[in-house]
Amino acid sequence: MIINSVASYLCDLSVTHPICDKLDSTLTFGSNLFIGIEPIKTVSTITLIPYSGSPPNMDNQRQTAALQIRLRTNSRYKSLSVQQACIDNLHTNTLNGNGKMYSRDSAPIIIKSEEGDKWIISVTNFTVKYIK
């Protein structure tokens, strides 16, 4: 699945990469990076949520997937800056040759807050074109 390639790409980022720099942390699967379901954590988390894309091409080899990057963090500023770094650095990124990501959003979207504004939830949507 292409979402695993996206997760692997994010986990390989250095602490100085703009996404990790804005988050103040590198990404580690199962610690602050998740796929599908966001756990209740006391740290900032990124969750990759796959959703339906367009149907596969007739050759059944080329596909277009869709995913949402959902960020849960304790600051509106951090929420917007991390999501903007995701847009700036992942849009047209080739994911180490596994697919090419395209942002559907030019700016992040704050969708809600939780626990009396303790946690800010924001999202950015992407399309990934890849060959199986």
N, CA, C and O of each residue as an XYZ file, in Angstrom:
528
protein
N       0.834     -1.188      0.000
C       0.000      0.000      0.000
C       0.875      1.246      0.000
O       1.908      1.298      0.667
N       0.450      2.230     -0.745
C       1.227      3.456     -0.873
C       1.301      4.218      0.449
O       2.266      4.944      0.685
N       0.310      4.065      1.303
C       0.337      4.792      2.582
C       1.523      4.357      3.443
O       2.049      5.152      4.222
N       1.945      3.100      3.304
C       3.132      2.631      4.020
C       4.384      3.335      3.504
O       5.299      3.621      4.276
N       4.427      3.615      2.195
C       5.557      4.357      1.620
C       5.592      5.779      2.149
O       6.668      6.313      2.418
N       4.432      6.396      2.301
C       4.364      7.748      2.858
C       4.845      7.737      4.310
O       5.628      8.595      4.717
N       4.372      6.759      5.089
C       4.793      6.651      6.494
C       6.297      6.425      6.590
O       6.969      7.041      7.418
N       6.823      5.552      5.752
C       8.262      5.275      5.756
C       9.056      6.525      5.392
O      10.075      6.823      6.015
N       8.589      7.249      4.386
C       9.248      8.490      3.994
C       9.298      9.466      5.169
O      10.348     10.044      5.451
N       8.170      9.651      5.854
C       8.118     10.589      6.976
C       9.018     10.142      8.132
O       9.645     10.974      8.788
N       9.081      8.843      8.381
C       9.932      8.334      9.469
C      11.421      8.509      9.164
O      12.242      8.562     10.080
N      11.767      8.598      7.883
C      13.173      8.754      7.499
C      13.650     10.205      7.518
O      14.828     10.462      7.269
N      12.769     11.151      7.806
C      13.161     12.559      7.809
C      14.080     12.871      8.983
O      13.895     12.350     10.083
N      15.062     13.715      8.745
C      15.986     14.110      9.810
C      15.348     15.171     10.695
O      14.346     15.784     10.327
N      15.932     15.376     11.849
C      15.414     16.352     12.803
C      15.459     17.773     12.229
O      14.707     18.642     12.669
N      16.341     18.012     11.245
C      16.450     19.344     10.648
C      15.505     19.549      9.465
O      15.411     20.662      8.947
N      14.804     18.505      9.029
C      13.836     18.663      7.944
C      12.746     19.614      8.418
O      12.377     19.573      9.591
N      12.215     20.474      7.540
C      11.208     21.463      7.966
C       9.994     20.875      8.694
O       9.490     21.502      9.626
N       9.515     19.701      8.301
C       8.361     19.104      8.983
C       8.726     18.759     10.426
O       7.991     19.092     11.355
N       9.862     18.091     10.606
C      10.296     17.707     11.966
C      10.703     18.920     12.783
O      10.449     18.981     13.986
N      11.336     19.886     12.131
C      11.745     21.110     12.823
C      10.531     21.848     13.387
O      10.553     22.285     14.537
N       9.479     21.988     12.589
C       8.260     22.680     13.052
C       7.534     21.871     14.128
O       6.912     22.444     15.022
N       7.614     20.528     14.041
C       6.967     19.663     15.019
C       7.777     19.547     16.306
O       7.253     19.123     17.336
N       9.050     19.920     16.250
C       9.994     19.785     17.369
C      10.261     18.324     17.698
O      10.528     17.985     18.851
N      10.189     17.444     16.682
C      10.407     16.019     16.918
C      10.552     15.293     15.590
O       9.947     15.679     14.590
N      11.359     14.239     15.589
C      11.345     13.351     14.436
C      10.105     12.478     14.542
O       9.468     12.427     15.595
N       9.761     11.796     13.466
C       8.562     10.960     13.453
C       8.945      9.490     13.610
O       9.847      8.988     12.941
N       8.243      8.827     14.499
C       8.468      7.409     14.773
C       7.138      6.693     14.719
O       6.201      7.048     15.435
N       7.056      5.671     13.859
C       5.805      4.933     13.719
C       5.425      4.291     15.056
O       6.251      3.648     15.703
N       4.181      4.472     15.455
C       3.679      3.907     16.703
C       3.920      4.780     17.924
O       3.393      4.508     19.003
N       4.718      5.833     17.754
C       4.981      6.757     18.859
C       4.282      8.093     18.620
O       3.489      8.546     19.445
N       4.588      8.719     17.481
C       3.912      9.974     17.137
C       3.454     10.010     15.673
O       2.993     11.041     15.184
N       3.587      8.875     14.983
C       3.081      8.725     13.615
C       2.232      7.462     13.545
O       2.671      6.383     13.944
N       1.015      7.607     13.036
C       0.072      6.490     13.001
C      -0.614      6.428     11.648
O      -0.641      7.407     10.902
N      -1.167      5.262     11.343
C      -1.945      5.070     10.125
C      -3.360      4.690     10.523
O      -3.560      3.753     11.297
N      -4.335      5.406     10.003
C      -5.736      5.036     10.152
C      -6.436      5.573     11.376
O      -7.425      6.294     11.245
N      -5.958      5.249     12.558
C      -6.649      5.645     13.788
C      -5.688      6.400     14.686
O      -4.582      5.947     14.979
N      -6.141      7.551     15.105
C      -5.332      8.379     16.002
C      -5.560      7.945     17.443
O      -6.692      7.984     17.925
N      -4.513      7.537     18.132
C      -4.679      7.158     19.535
C      -4.775      8.390     20.424
O      -4.398      9.489     20.018
N      -5.270      8.205     21.611
C      -5.272      9.287     22.588
C      -3.873      9.318     23.195
O      -3.458      8.382     23.878
N      -3.170     10.382     22.942
C      -1.792     10.530     23.402
C      -1.623     11.881     24.054
O      -2.431     12.788     23.854
N      -0.569     12.009     24.836
C      -0.256     13.293     25.461
C       0.871     13.997     24.719
O       1.488     14.920     25.251
N       1.141     13.559     23.481
C       2.149     14.200     22.645
C       1.497     14.569     21.315
O       0.429     14.062     20.971
N       2.149     15.448     20.581
C       1.673     15.778     19.245
C       1.783     14.550     18.355
O       2.779     13.828     18.409
N       0.760     14.308     17.532
C       0.763     13.142     16.660
C       0.360     13.512     15.244
O      -0.413     14.443     15.022
N       0.900     12.762     14.291
C       0.474     12.828     12.906
C      -0.155     11.488     12.578
O       0.431     10.438     12.841
N      -1.349     11.522     12.003
C      -2.038     10.302     11.589
C      -2.311     10.391     10.101
O      -2.881     11.369      9.618
N      -1.898      9.362      9.382
C      -2.166      9.266      7.954
C      -3.460      8.484      7.780
O      -3.556      7.330      8.196
N      -4.442      9.108      7.172
C      -5.758      8.487      7.018
C      -6.025      8.268      5.530
O      -6.234      9.229      4.790
N      -6.021      6.994      5.085
C      -6.310      6.736      3.683
C      -7.803      6.867      3.406
O      -8.634      6.541      4.253
N      -8.129      7.341      2.227
C      -9.523      7.345      1.809
C      -9.579      7.125      0.306
O      -8.555      7.151     -0.376
N     -10.754      6.913     -0.188
C     -10.939      6.493     -1.573
C     -10.408      7.515     -2.563
O     -10.653      8.715     -2.441
N      -9.685      7.016     -3.534
C      -9.228      7.841     -4.647
C     -10.027      7.452     -5.879
O     -11.100      6.857     -5.775
N      -9.501      7.790     -7.037
C     -10.181      7.399     -8.265
C      -9.909      5.924     -8.557
O      -8.991      5.346     -7.975
N     -10.692      5.298     -9.452
C     -10.469      3.885     -9.751
C      -9.119      3.661    -10.432
O      -8.578      4.575    -11.053
N      -8.572      2.444    -10.317
C      -7.312      2.144    -10.994
C      -7.475      2.292    -12.511
O      -8.578      2.169    -13.045
N      -6.357      2.558    -13.192
C      -6.402      2.613    -14.644
C      -6.748      1.236    -15.195
O      -6.670      0.239    -14.476
N      -7.126      1.177    -16.457
C      -7.566     -0.076    -17.070
C      -6.476     -1.143    -17.063
O      -6.794     -2.332    -17.080
N      -5.200     -0.754    -17.039
C      -4.126     -1.747    -17.007
C      -3.931     -2.333    -15.605
O      -3.131     -3.249    -15.418
N      -4.672     -1.796    -14.613
C      -4.634     -2.248    -13.220
C      -3.255     -2.086    -12.571
O      -2.991     -2.690    -11.532
N      -2.395     -1.295    -13.158
C      -1.067     -1.062    -12.597
C      -0.904      0.347    -12.044
O      -0.205      0.547    -11.050
N      -1.541      1.320    -12.679
C      -1.432      2.711    -12.232
C      -2.631      3.049    -11.364
O      -3.776      2.805    -11.742
N      -2.354      3.612    -10.197
C      -3.428      3.925     -9.268
C      -3.278      5.341     -8.730
O      -2.191      5.919     -8.734
N      -4.393      5.878     -8.269
C      -4.405      7.185     -7.633
C      -5.073      7.028     -6.273
O      -6.282      6.820     -6.175
N      -4.273      7.128     -5.247
C      -4.776      7.006     -3.879
C      -4.987      8.399     -3.297
O      -4.503      9.393     -3.838
N      -5.707      8.451     -2.202
C      -5.913      9.713     -1.497
C      -5.625      9.489     -0.024
O      -5.904      8.420      0.519
N      -5.071     10.495      0.613
C      -4.826     10.398      2.044
C      -4.928     11.761      2.678
O      -4.740     12.794      2.036
N      -5.229     11.732      3.948
C      -5.322     12.951      4.737
C      -4.248     12.884      5.816
O      -4.084     11.864      6.485
N      -3.532     13.971      5.971
C      -2.588     14.082      7.082
C      -3.307     14.849      8.177
O      -3.635     16.026      8.026
N      -3.541     14.162      9.273
C      -4.253     14.747     10.409
C      -3.236     14.986     11.517
O      -2.522     14.069     11.924
N      -3.177     16.194     11.992
C      -2.220     16.578     13.028
C      -2.963     16.955     14.299
O      -3.928     17.719     14.266
N      -2.509     16.415     15.402
C      -3.055     16.743     16.720
C      -1.900     17.318     17.531
O      -0.939     16.616     17.847
N      -2.004     18.611     17.865
C      -0.927     19.255     18.603
C      -1.508     20.274     19.579
O      -2.702     20.570     19.546
N      -0.660     20.798     20.435
C      -1.136     21.653     21.520
C      -1.051     23.151     21.227
O      -1.149     23.962     22.148
N      -0.872     23.526     19.970
C      -0.738     24.938     19.634
C      -1.294     25.194     18.236
O      -1.007     24.453     17.296
N      -2.088     26.248     18.113
C      -2.610     26.612     16.778
C      -1.461     26.974     15.845
O      -1.461     26.586     14.676
N      -0.499     27.704     16.349
C       0.650     28.095     15.529
C       1.395     26.857     15.035
O       1.703     26.743     13.849
N       1.680     25.939     15.944
C       2.391     24.716     15.561
C       1.558     23.909     14.570
O       2.090     23.368     13.601
N       0.267     23.831     14.811
C      -0.622     23.085     13.925
C      -0.540     23.627     12.499
O      -0.377     22.863     11.547
N      -0.650     24.922     12.358
C      -0.606     25.528     11.029
C       0.785     25.441     10.397
O       0.906     25.189      9.198
N       1.833     25.648     11.197
C       3.185     25.629     10.620
C       3.624     24.222     10.224
O       4.287     24.064      9.199
N       3.279     23.202     10.997
C       3.628     21.821     10.625
C       2.860     21.414      9.372
O       3.436     20.842      8.447
N       1.568     21.707      9.339
C       0.773     21.350      8.166
C       1.268     22.091      6.924
O       1.329     21.505      5.843
N       1.620     23.365      7.061
C       2.134     24.100      5.907
C       3.459     23.497      5.452
O       3.719     23.429      4.250
N       4.296     23.060      6.382
C       5.546     22.385      6.013
C       5.254     21.080      5.265
O       5.982     20.724      4.339
N       4.197     20.369      5.660
C       3.793     19.156      4.934
C       3.394     19.508      3.501
O       3.808     18.838      2.556
N       2.593     20.553      3.344
C       2.188     20.975      1.999
C       3.412     21.373      1.176
O       3.582     20.916      0.046
N       4.259     22.222      1.745
C       5.416     22.742      1.016
C       6.403     21.645      0.632
O       7.018     21.722     -0.432
N       6.568     20.627      1.476
C       7.591     19.619      1.240
C       7.080     18.328      0.611
O       7.872     17.564      0.061
N       5.784     18.068      0.678
C       5.262     16.832      0.100
C       4.599     17.041     -1.263
O       4.506     16.098     -2.049
N       4.142     18.246     -1.552
C       3.513     18.515     -2.851
C       4.544     18.309     -3.958
O       5.608     18.928     -3.938
N       4.242     17.469     -4.895
C       5.077     17.028     -6.023
C       6.298     16.216     -5.588
O       7.223     16.035     -6.380
N       6.321     15.731     -4.365
C       7.403     14.875     -3.885
C       7.245     13.485     -4.491
O       6.126     12.984     -4.602
N       8.347     12.858     -4.881
C       8.289     11.546     -5.526
C       8.388     10.372     -4.564
O       8.401      9.228     -5.017
N       8.457     10.601     -3.263
C       8.472      9.522     -2.258
C       9.490      8.438     -2.580
O       9.163      7.251     -2.565
N      10.699      8.833     -2.865
C      11.769      7.874     -3.164
C      11.420      6.971     -4.340
O      11.810      5.803     -4.357
N      10.691      7.492     -5.324
C      10.368      6.733     -6.521
C       9.135      5.853     -6.440
O       8.811      5.182     -7.420
N       8.424      5.826     -5.299
C       7.252      4.958     -5.146
C       5.946      5.594     -5.598
O       4.953      4.891     -5.785
N       5.929      6.869     -5.770
C       4.701      7.563     -6.168
C       4.948      9.052     -6.085
O       5.977      9.489     -5.569
N       4.017      9.827     -6.588
C       4.165     11.274     -6.529
C       2.959     11.860     -5.818
O       1.813     11.592     -6.179
N       3.240     12.672     -4.791
C       2.179     13.271     -3.984
C       1.810     14.646     -4.531
O       2.657     15.395     -5.018
N       0.512     14.951     -4.432
C       0.000     16.257     -4.809
C      -0.929     16.741     -3.700
O      -1.859     16.034     -3.312
N      -0.678     17.933     -3.197
C      -1.558     18.488     -2.184
C      -2.844     18.975     -2.833
O      -2.814     19.606     -3.890
N      -3.965     18.680     -2.201
C      -5.252     19.194     -2.667
C      -5.567     20.535     -2.015
O      -6.518     21.214     -2.404
N      -4.776     20.909     -1.035
C      -5.007     22.137     -0.278
C      -3.789     23.048     -0.386
O      -2.652     22.577     -0.350
N      -4.026     24.344     -0.517
C      -2.936     25.316     -0.526
C      -2.588     25.782      0.878
O      -1.528     26.365      1.103
N      -3.477     25.526      1.814
C      -3.262     25.904      3.209
C      -3.910     24.848      4.098
O      -4.876     24.204      3.687
N      -3.391     24.664      5.311
C      -3.984     23.690      6.229
C      -5.371     24.126      6.703
O      -5.733     25.301      6.637
N      -6.124     23.155      7.177
C      -7.475     23.401      7.667
C      -7.544     22.999      9.139
O      -7.323     21.834      9.468
N      -7.848     23.945     10.029
C      -8.098     23.587     11.431
C      -9.550     23.152     11.511
O     -10.451     23.915     11.164
N      -9.783     21.913     11.974
C     -11.152     21.407     11.972
C     -11.814     21.426     13.339
O     -13.040     21.495     13.428
N     -11.020     21.365     14.415
C     -11.632     21.424     15.748
C     -10.561     21.500     16.819
O      -9.368     21.366     16.545
N     -11.014     21.719     18.044
C     -10.135     21.629     19.201
C     -10.756     20.632     20.172
O     -11.959     20.373     20.132
N      -9.924     20.081     21.037
C     -10.384     19.094     22.005
C      -9.918     19.481     23.402
O      -8.944     20.215     23.568
N     -10.615     18.987     24.378
C     -10.271     19.198     25.789
C     -10.074     20.676     26.102
O      -9.058     21.069     26.676
N     -11.055     21.491     25.718
C     -10.999     22.921     26.031
C      -9.842     23.640     25.380
O      -9.162     24.430     26.033
N      -9.603     23.384     24.110
C      -8.511     23.978     23.327
C      -7.128     23.478     23.714
O      -6.129     24.076     23.315
N      -7.045     22.386     24.489
C      -5.740     21.822     24.817
C      -5.094     21.219     23.566
O      -3.881     21.322     23.379
N      -5.904     20.591     22.715
C      -5.407     19.965     21.487
C      -6.098     20.589     20.280
O      -7.318     20.745     20.261
N      -5.317     20.935     19.294
C      -5.816     21.511     18.046
C      -5.682     20.431     16.967
O      -4.625     19.817     16.822
N      -6.756     20.207     16.218
C      -6.770     19.203     15.161
C      -6.811     19.920     13.813
O      -7.697     20.737     13.564
N      -5.850     19.611     12.950
C      -5.821     20.194     11.613
C      -5.590     19.087     10.585
O      -5.076     18.016     10.906
N      -5.982     19.372      9.347
C      -5.834     18.371      8.285
C      -5.325     19.025      7.002
O      -5.493     20.222      6.772
N      -4.705     18.198      6.189
C      -4.332     18.536      4.826
C      -4.584     17.289      3.986
O      -4.291     16.176      4.423
N      -5.122     17.466      2.794
C      -5.486     16.346      1.934
C      -4.525     16.239      0.749
O      -4.108     17.241      0.168
N      -4.187     14.995      0.410
C      -3.240     14.734     -0.674
C      -3.777     13.651     -1.610
O      -4.577     12.800     -1.221
N      -3.314     13.715     -2.842
C      -3.523     12.658     -3.827
C      -2.147     12.076     -4.118
O      -1.169     12.818     -4.212
N      -2.062     10.752     -4.262
C      -0.808     10.096     -4.580
C      -1.001      9.276     -5.845
O      -1.849      8.384     -5.888
N      -0.230      9.570     -6.856
C      -0.261      8.793     -8.095
C       0.933      7.853     -8.080
O       2.066      8.277     -7.853
N       0.670      6.563     -8.324
C       1.780      5.609     -8.273
C       1.509      4.412     -9.174
O       0.385      4.176     -9.618
N       2.583      3.665     -9.429
C       2.504      2.431    -10.207
C       2.765      1.280     -9.258
O       3.742      1.289     -8.509
N       1.881      0.280     -9.293
C       2.021     -0.890     -8.409
C       3.284     -1.656     -8.701
O       3.558     -2.666     -8.053
